[in-house]
C-alpha cells in the first residue's frame, strides 16, 4: 500500500532586528522539526505597539534578511499578536515554534497545532547587541 507522506509545516514568529547568530540557530532548529518553515516577521507598527519604539531595520529589510536564509521557505508580515491562530490556520502549520521566553503564552494554540518552545542561544540578543554598540560608542543603548 502506497500513500503520500504528509508534509510537516512549521511556523514561527519574531522581530529579527539586528540579525545575529541566535536568530539563525533558532530558525534552523525550527526548520529541522519539519519539511517547510514559514516565518512571520513583526511589522514596524506591531513592534511599536509592543515596545513603544521602532526596530532599527524596516520590516521590509528584516523580511528580506529572513527570506534569504536557506532554512526558511516562506515569510509574511505579522500585524498582530492576537492573530496567531489565524496565521497558523492560513499557513497550514502543524507546529508552532517560539523562543522559551514566550513559554506558556501560546499554549492555547495547542488546539490547532503542536506548540514547542525552544531555548534561545545564550549570550546573544538584539538588546545585548544594541548595548554593546552603545558601549563602544560611549553612549547609552536605544
Buried (B, 14 or more C-beta within 10 A) or exposed (E): EEEEEEEEBBBBBBBBBBBBEBBBBBBBBBBEBBEBBBBBBBBBEBBEEEEEEBBBBEBEBBBEBBBEBEBBBBBBBBBEEEEBBEBBEEBEBBBBBBBEEBEEEBEEBEEBBBBBBBEBBEEBBBEBBBBEBEEEEEEEEE
